[in-house]
Every structure is written in C-alpha cells, then in structure tokens.
Amino acid sequence: MSSEEFPACCPLLWHPSAESFGRLWAGLGLLWEHGARKGRRKLPIPSLSLVPGAAAHGALLSLAVVRGSGQLRTPVRWRAQAAAAAVTPSAEPRVQPQARKPKTGILMLNMGGPERLDDVHDFLLRLFLDRDLMTLPAQSKLAPFIAKRRAPKIQEQYSRIGGGSPIKKWTAVQGEGMVKLLDSMSPHTAPHKYYIGFRYVHPLTEEAIEEMESDGIERAVAFTQYPQYSCSTTGSSLNAIYRYYNQKGAKPRMKWSIIDRWPTHPLLIQCFTDHIQKELNLFPPDKRKDVVILFSAHSLPMSVVNRGDPYPQEVGATVQRVMEKLNHSNPYRLVWQSKVGPMPWLGPQTDETIKGLCQRGKKNMLLVPIAFTSDHIETLYELDIEYAQVLANECGVENIRRAESLNGNPLFSKALADLVCSHLQSNEVCSRQLTLCCPLCVNPVCRETKAFFTSQSL
C-alpha cells in the first residue's frame, strides 16, 4: 500500500461503535510513540492505530552482522541516500514539456509524504483530519493537538533518511516514463499527461483535478499507485475526487474512469521477481538456498479486515504470483509491519518474524516491500534502519538484504503504461470489484463515491 508514511503517522480508518469508543483512549497513547523502541520513555498521550496504504533504483540494504561481536560490518551496498535524494534541489521533478494540449490525463493517486522537515506538521494535520481514515470526537480540535505532538518524532525519523520523503520524485519519474510510452502505444488517446494527486501534501488531489480541468483534459483516469486495494488508501483517494465535485456542486467536464487495483499484473510481478533474484544472487553461494524471503506489507487492524476490506487477499495474490515466477526457489513468508496499539492486527509481524527465525537457526533473510511502488519512510527507515540494522544486530542475523523498490525501473514504467493502455481500450469505468462495497462498511461516503464513478459515461 505505497502507500507512503504509514509507520510514522497513518491512522486507522475507524468509526466508533459501541464496542470501540471505550477503546479509543486506551489505544491512542501508543501512536504517539510509534517508532519508539526499547529503552525510550513512552508519552502518556492517547493516539490512533494505523492502516496501510504504499518502487527500481532506490534504497537497498545489504548488511552483515559479525556473529558474537555485537558489531555491524560495513554494509556491502547501501543506497538509501540515493533514494532519499528527492529532498535536494537537484532531485526536483522535471517540469513536463507543454508541446500540445493534452487529451488524456492520468491522475497518479497516493498519500504522499513531506519533502522537507518543515512539511511534517501540515502533513500530519491533514492526515488526522481525514474522516475516511478515522473519526474522533471533537476531531477538528484533536487533530491539531495530535499533529503538534507527533511532529518532532516524525521529523527525527525523516532526518535519518535524508530530510524528507522521495515519493514525489519517484512518482514524477514513473509518470514521465509512463506517458512517453503511452503516446506511442495509444496514439488515438494522445497526448497523455500525468498528474500527481497526493492526499496529505502538495500537490493535493484537489489541486491536480483543478489543473486537469484547466488543461481541458477530455478523458481522465484515476490511477491508484497502490497495487492492492484498501478502503483506507485507494478508497480514501477516490473519495477525495468525489468530494471535490460534490462540494462544488458541478459535474466534471472530463470523462472519469478508474484503475483501482492491479495486484497480479504480469509486468509488476516481473519487476518484483527480477529485484528479488538480483538480491538472492548476492548472498554467499553456500547460504543462497536457505535464504528466507520475507514479503513485508503494512499491517491492517483486524477490525478493518473483518469489515471485508480486500487488502490482505490481494497482497497474498501478489506474493503467490511472484513465488510462482521464482519457481518457489526459497522458503518464504508474508509478514506485516507497522502494527500499533493493543488491538488485533494482521500477523505475523515483520519484526517478530525476524526474531523467531533467528531463534530457530534461520539467519539469512531477504526483505521484500511487496505493497509499495517507491521508497518512503517504511522502506528507508523501518525496514532499512529499525529492522535490518538495529534488530538484525540484536538478534544475531548473519546476512540480511532488502530488495530494491520499484522506483525508476524502466520495466515498471512499462507496466504502468500497459495498465493505462489496456484500461483505455477496455472502455470500462472501473473493475467489477470496486462496485462491491465491503459487507460491513460503515462509511456512507464510499457508496456515494462508487455511485459517482459508475455513473460516468465514456
């Protein structure tokens, strides 16, 4: 789930009920200290649980721990700085050339992440005000309070990965590659132009829609950058599009359609497979077959899963296709990261799995971020630093690596272009899955959003 800054700050799509209101204050305090580890003082402030949301030349961790020494060897390969370089002026996305008036606009949807430390507070504020992710009593007052208290902790984490999130940079790189291919693959819908629509940082989804309308786009494709659908990620972004038009009281001048999920697209699977195989080949030859592949995705509270959110099944489908492509060369597990609070979440947790494997003599591991299409705080900080450095050293891991995120892989841009091209040719508004609400959905806006999109005439 891209699915951007979940471990640091993304709250649960949560609506109070008779069984949950009393648990709110019991669980709130834990989110304040997410990322805090053993030996740190916990803040006695309530907070909220998280949900998931978000990848080729990005952060890559290769780490070896000297057994019995308690010391970390120098990483064999470490490219986190390159992936985080989006926060430097030289890494700013290029401005798209304005040769011809675009005919088809592709709105690339994601949560986004703060590019600078000064952006963290506003990012958190928008996030905690989002009622698609959570509902709280006196939310308009509580959200600013939470954002103010959380900001220093989150800024500290971002400072460890270069001072900001690289997700805007990588989205621009992916978008540029996609539209360049699309203009030749689908000339009758050209020129194509990509737009970035983030939920919690600029450019916001609403700002992107205004730009698309101003550009005179005829056909608009809302393209989620989360391969696996969740109401908390893709669903929230689609709700933002619906709300934009509903609040304006105007019908869109563009013809809208949606690419709402793509967990088993062949080129996506090929990208993951290539990156995994590349890293497996860098393990010592005598250890290679014993490497345990840990596919890590952001966890989801069981209360959300039990409402019928399809995210766990779709992540599992991606993993299954990748392992088939690898001919099941290695043992593997699907694990879940970023659990917060006392409520039940999807498991097993990534950190607990690493500990458990080490205790059972399995000390060679490959981490694979399977639900993200670019690097961000969950890969660069949580996987690379918290797990592959600190935790691996504590547990006695011998060799641990992380597969590169999809980032600037040309094959991934081709995957995006192929998805859009096939979608345009299909003349379908959305997948059949999107028309089905979660059986126990408690958010009426979801139904209104689905009705808005399914009423579009292409």
Number of C-alpha atoms within 10 A of each C-alpha: 30 32 32 31 25 26 26 26 25 26 26 24 26 24 16 15 10 7 8 12 13 11 14 17 14 16 19 20 20 22 26 27 23 23 19 14 10 7 6 8 9 14 13 11 16 16 23 27 30 29 30 33 32 31 29 25 20 28 27 26 27 23 24 23 23 15 13 8 9 12 13 15 12 11 15 12 12 17 16 24 15 16 29 28 20 23 22 14 8 9 16 15 15 11 8 12 7 8 7 9 13 19 18 25 28 27 24 23 28 31 29 27 27 26 24 18 20 13 16 26 21 17 23 27 21 15 22 28 20 19 16 25 23 22 17 18 9 8 15 13 11 15 18 18 13 21 23 14 14 22 22 14 16 24 20 12 19 25 14 16 25 22 21 26 29 32 31 27 23 28 26 22 18 27 23 20 21 26 25 17 17 24 18 12 16 19 10 10 19 19 20 23 26 25 24 22 30 24 22 23 22 19 15 18 26 19 15 21 23 11 13 25 15 9 14 15 22 16 20 25 22 24 28 27 29 27 28 29 28 25 26 25 30 29 21 24 23 23 19 22 19 20 17 17 15 15 8 9 9 9 9 16 13 19 16 22 25 23 23 24 22 19 22 20 16 14 17 23 22 19 21 28 19 17 19 21 13 13 21 23 10 12 20 12 10 7 14 17 14 16 22 21 24 23 22 25 28 29 27 29 22 15 17 23 18 13 14 17 22 17 26 20 14 20 23 18 14 23 26 16 20 23 18 12 16 16 9 11 15 14 13 16 14 21 25 25 25 26 25 28 20 12 13 12 23 18 17 15 19 25 19 15 17 24 19 14 16 18 13 8 10 16 22 23 28 23 26 26 30 30 29 28 27 30 32 33 26 25 32 27 23 20 24 25 18 17 20 27 22 13 17 25 22 13 18 21 26 18 20 24 29 26 28 30 27 27 26 23 20 17 17 24 26 20 21 24 23 19 18 23 17 13 18 21 10 10 11 17 23 21 16 9 11 18 14 10 17 19 10 12 16 16 17 9 16 20 16 14 21 19 13 19 20 17 12 14 11 12
